[in-house]
Amino acid sequence: MSKRCGVLGDPVEHSLSPALHRAAYAELELDWRYEAVRVPAGGLAGFVDGLDADWRGLSLTKPLKREVVPLLTSQDQWTRLSGVANTLLLDDRGGRHGLNTDVPGAEAALAQATDADLRHAVVLGGGATAASVMLALAERGLEHATLVVRNPGRAAETVHAVSRHPRRPEVTVASLAALRSVGADVVVSTIPPAAQTADVLAAVREVPVVFDVVYDPWPTPLAAQASAHGHPLVGGLDLLLWQAVDQVRAMTGRFDVPVDAMRRAGEAGLAERRRGTPPAR
């Protein structure tokens, strides 16, 4: 039976999620639809209330990952810890089930890139994605994180989320404007490329593993620096892919998720953008 799924956010036109999910449906021979829908902050409850029984699942991006939590009838462990859900499953009885696939997605992406000990992290940005990646690092044995943000007063939610991990790392909050050279095992960037200034790049130049959650434009200044120095690099497409793999599995109930086909679709989507082709909707 055909079902509908989609990605919601604002903005959402840039999203590669439709390409990845549609590629999975094609490989799995599912007659399902997946679309991108702009839903601004404050609009999620009304949108979800208006869905019919054809809808099976939603991927959520900025600014909806925290907004969805009060709407849920159940949560997975990562949603409970992080206070963030990037996936909403809808059942035939009206249930709304929240998942945070960013955490296992970040774990999988890191595992593909390096098996190094990652005990000290520098994390640029303090939003929902930063919280999820820090929880993934906590699963890898993270002991201390320096959370570097524009406004330290707005980092409380992320610090609180990470503190709920059973093996919670120590978290220090610092100002992005005051960032100086740091020693760490991994740097995670959740900030836009325009914020990756020369001073920021110089401060993290010697950090041996780089995880940048942006996938477009690519490479970011941080990613380019990492490649130039031969450092292991996890990119935004890696995170998008692995969190989408778990979403497809959850939404369809299929465990034979075609990872390679999804990656090819994502890479093709980025290549089209570089050629100036509008993104698929």
NORLINBEL-V593135 format. One record per residue. RES is the residue in three letters. SS is DSSP state (hx for helix, st for strand, lp for the rest). D_LAST is the distance of its C-alpha to the last C-alpha in whole Angstrom. Layout:
RES/SS/D_LAST, RES/SS/D_LAST
This chain:
MET/lp/22, SER/lp/18, LYS/lp/17, ARG/st/14, CYS/st/12, GLY/st/10, VAL/st/10, LEU/st/12, GLY/st/13, ASP/lp/14, PRO/lp/13, VAL/lp/10, GLU/lp/7, HIS/lp/9, SER/lp/9, LEU/lp/9, SER/hx/10, PRO/hx/7, ALA/hx/8, LEU/hx/12, HIS/hx/12, ARG/hx/11, ALA/hx/13, ALA/hx/16, TYR/hx/15, ALA/hx/16, GLU/hx/19, LEU/hx/20, GLU/lp/20, LEU/lp/18, ASP/lp/17, TRP/lp/14, ARG/st/11, TYR/st/9, GLU/st/6, ALA/st/6, VAL/st/9, ARG/st/11, VAL/lp/14, PRO/lp/17, ALA/lp/21, GLY/lp/23, GLY/lp/20, LEU/hx/19, ALA/hx/22, GLY/hx/22, PHE/hx/18, VAL/hx/20, ASP/hx/23, GLY/lp/21, LEU/lp/19, ASP/lp/20, ALA/lp/22, ASP/lp/19, TRP/st/17, ARG/st/18, GLY/st/17, LEU/st/15, SER/st/14, LEU/st/15, THR/lp/15, LYS/lp/18, PRO/lp/19, LEU/lp/19, LYS/lp/21, ARG/lp/24, GLU/lp/24, VAL/lp/23, VAL/hx/26, PRO/hx/28, LEU/hx/26, LEU/lp/27, THR/lp/29, SER/st/30, GLN/st/29, ASP/lp/29, GLN/hx/31, TRP/hx/29, THR/hx/28, ARG/hx/31, LEU/hx/32, SER/hx/30, GLY/lp/29, VAL/lp/25, ALA/lp/23, ASN/lp/19, THR/st/19, LEU/st/20, LEU/st/21, LEU/st/22, ASP/lp/25, ASP/lp/26, ARG/lp/29, GLY/lp/27, GLY/lp/27, ARG/st/25, HIS/st/25, GLY/st/24, LEU/st/24, ASN/lp/24, THR/hx/22, ASP/hx/22, VAL/hx/26, PRO/hx/26, GLY/hx/23, ALA/hx/25, GLU/hx/28, ALA/hx/27, ALA/hx/26, LEU/hx/29, ALA/hx/31, GLN/hx/29, ALA/hx/30, THR/lp/34, ASP/lp/37, ALA/lp/38, ASP/lp/40, LEU/lp/38, ARG/lp/40, HIS/st/39, ALA/st/36, VAL/st/35, VAL/st/32, LEU/st/30, GLY/lp/29, GLY/lp/29, GLY/lp/26, ALA/hx/25, THR/hx/24, ALA/hx/27, ALA/hx/29, SER/hx/27, VAL/hx/28, MET/hx/31, LEU/hx/31, ALA/hx/30, LEU/hx/33, ALA/hx/35, GLU/hx/35, ARG/lp/36, GLY/lp/39, LEU/lp/38, GLU/lp/41, HIS/st/41, ALA/st/38, THR/st/38, LEU/st/35, VAL/st/34, VAL/st/33, ARG/lp/33, ASN/lp/35, PRO/hx/37, GLY/hx/37, ARG/hx/34, ALA/lp/34, ALA/hx/35, GLU/hx/33, THR/hx/32, VAL/hx/35, HIS/hx/36, ALA/hx/33, VAL/hx/35, SER/hx/38, ARG/lp/37, HIS/lp/37, PRO/lp/40, ARG/lp/41, ARG/lp/40, PRO/lp/40, GLU/st/42, VAL/st/39, THR/st/40, VAL/st/39, ALA/st/39, SER/st/38, LEU/hx/35, ALA/hx/38, ALA/hx/41, LEU/lp/39, ARG/lp/42, SER/lp/42, VAL/lp/41, GLY/lp/42, ALA/lp/40, ASP/lp/38, VAL/st/35, VAL/st/33, VAL/st/29, SER/st/27, THR/lp/25, ILE/lp/25, PRO/lp/23, PRO/hx/24, ALA/hx/26, ALA/hx/28, GLN/lp/29, THR/lp/32, ALA/hx/35, ASP/hx/37, VAL/hx/35, LEU/hx/34, ALA/hx/38, ALA/hx/39, VAL/lp/37, ARG/lp/37, GLU/lp/40, VAL/lp/38, PRO/lp/37, VAL/st/34, VAL/st/31, PHE/st/27, ASP/st/25, VAL/lp/22, VAL/lp/20, TYR/lp/17, ASP/lp/16, PRO/lp/18, TRP/lp/21, PRO/lp/23, THR/lp/24, PRO/hx/28, LEU/hx/29, ALA/hx/27, ALA/hx/29, GLN/hx/32, ALA/hx/32, SER/hx/32, ALA/hx/34, HIS/lp/37, GLY/lp/36, HIS/lp/35, PRO/st/32, LEU/st/29, VAL/st/26, GLY/lp/23, GLY/hx/20, LEU/hx/18, ASP/hx/21, LEU/hx/21, LEU/hx/17, LEU/hx/18, TRP/hx/21, GLN/hx/20, ALA/hx/17, VAL/hx/19, ASP/hx/21, GLN/hx/18, VAL/hx/18, ARG/hx/22, ALA/hx/22, MET/hx/19, THR/hx/20, GLY/lp/24, ARG/lp/24, PHE/lp/26, ASP/lp/25, VAL/lp/22, PRO/lp/21, VAL/hx/21, ASP/hx/21, ALA/hx/18, MET/hx/16, ARG/hx/18, ARG/hx/17, ALA/hx/14, GLY/hx/14, GLU/hx/16, ALA/hx/14, GLY/hx/11, LEU/hx/14, ALA/hx/16, GLU/hx/13, ARG/hx/13, ARG/hx/17, ARG/lp/17, GLY/lp/15, THR/lp/12, PRO/lp/9, PRO/lp/6, ALA/lp/4, ARG/lp/0
